[in-house]
Each structure stands twice: as C-alpha cells, then as structure tokens.
Amino acid sequence: MLSWEVTDKRIYQLLKHPYQVDKSVVEEMTSAYLEFVEELLTYLNGVKDNKDIIRKLNSAHIEFATIKAFEESLPTENNRLKVVFLDKLITLVEKELELLYRQMEYPRFFINIESEWKSPICVNPEEIKLIDIMELACGFFYLMSGLLRIDNKELYLTDVTRLFEKMFNVNLGDIYKKEEAVIKRKPMKITEFLDRLKSAIIQKSKDEGFWQP
C-alpha cells in the first residue's frame, strides 16, 4: 500500500512554521504546492481502498483547516500568503472527496474499460460472424437471473454487448438491429452459433474419451 501522510509533506511544514515573506518563500511555497498535488494524485490513483483514501483526505482537510483558523485568528502581512495556499489546498481536498463520493455513487460513469484493459483476443471473420457474437450476447442477456450489475441497477442489452465488443475487439454497430436479426431467424438457425459451440464441446469430450451417449 502506498504511504501518504499530510504531516510529512513539504507544504505542510512550510505552512506550519512562521516566516518572513520574500521572493524565495513565494517560489518555495509554489513549488511545494505543486509537489503536494502531484504526490496526492499519485496516491489517489494507486490506492483502491476508498475508506483509506477518505480517511487520509479528511485528515488533510482537518490539518489545513486548523492551520488556516490559527492564521486568521492572528492576521498579519506575512500570513496572507499562507491563507491563499491553505484555501487552495482545502479546496483541492474537498474536490477530490466530492469526486470520490460521486465515483462511489455512480461507478458506471467512471469505468473506462478501453484505457484500463485491452483484450488480446480477436475473431476470425471467416469462422465467426458479428451475428454469432450477438447471438451469445443475447443469450446471456435473456438469462436475466444469470447476470447482475455490480451496482445493483437495471441491466441493459447495451451493457452486455459492449463487453462482448471489448472482449473480441469488434464493433457490433446497431445492436438492436443485430438483436432483431438474431431472433427473427428461422427456428433451425436461431441458435446456429450456440449449436456449433455445443457440437465443439461434445467433439472435444469424444476426442478425450469422456463422451458417453
């Protein structure tokens, strides 16, 4: 697990102690702020436990808010710069918390399968047609008790077909026309690809000597 403590950060140490404002202090404060942002985003992208992230962000918010309250209770020329950076840091932490809560509430809008995972599989178009893949997708979708959404919301045909598209690196186009093409086929052909899959499994069982009719 990535280690991240707000009290260890350079920006925290600069804000915690008194100083005289000059050009070098402004430059160091700016550098420390940018360093903090980069380290925070690295931490957020590397940790999967939302409880841990929320606790760390809450801790950072409390630390920065406490320093700000102290500085504002004794206003001077020198602490104006501190308050500006504290406002930026507190806003950053609040926005990241808000983003995290939205991600937890609406996970489907934060899933980017294409950037996170690329299937190593493609189909031989001479052996497997797009309608064959649609036949598989329809079969899974119609078996409603077999598939559930991870967020417990309603499952749509688009959810299933997009996964098959990613898995096989294909574009099914208008999925509802493809679905219609599947279910309008003649009875002998309506599960043509599934029948081929069944035959292939049976043949493998026979080849291995397990098949007992």
Residue pairs with C-beta under 8 A, 6 or more apart in sequence:
1 47
1 49
1 52
2 42
2 43
2 46
2 47
4 39
4 40
4 43
4 47
4 56
5 56
6 12
6 56
6 59
6 60
6 63
6 64
7 63
9 32
9 35
9 36
9 39
10 32
10 35
10 36
11 29
11 32
11 33
11 35
11 36
11 85
11 89
12 63
14 28
14 29
14 32
15 64
15 67
15 82
15 85
15 86
16 67
18 78
19 25
19 78
20 78
21 77
21 78
21 80
21 81
25 81
26 81
29 81
29 85
33 85
33 88
33 89
36 89
37 92
40 92
40 96
43 53
43 56
44 53
44 96
47 53
50 100
50 104
53 100
54 97
54 100
57 93
57 96
57 97
57 100
58 97
60 89
60 93
61 90
61 93
61 94
61 97
64 86
64 89
64 90
64 93
65 90
67 82
67 86
68 82
68 83
68 86
68 87
68 90
71 79
71 82
71 83
71 86
72 83
102 110
103 110
107 150
107 151
108 149
108 151
108 153
113 162
113 163
113 166
114 166
117 166
119 166
119 167
119 168
119 169
121 167
121 168
121 169
122 168
122 169
122 170
123 133
123 168
123 169
123 170
128 193
130 170
130 172
130 173
130 178
131 178
131 181
131 182
131 193
132 192
132 193
133 164
133 168
133 170
133 172
134 161
134 164
134 172
134 175
134 178
134 179
134 181
134 182
135 182
135 191
135 192
135 193
135 194
136 164
136 193
136 194
137 157
137 160
137 161
137 164
137 172
137 175
138 157
138 179
138 182
138 183
139 191
139 194
140 146
140 147
140 160
141 147
141 155
141 157
141 160
141 161
144 155
147 155
147 160
148 155
149 155
149 159
157 175
157 176
157 179
158 175
161 172
161 175
161 178
164 170
164 172
165 171
165 172
172 178
182 190
183 190
185 192
202 211
205 211
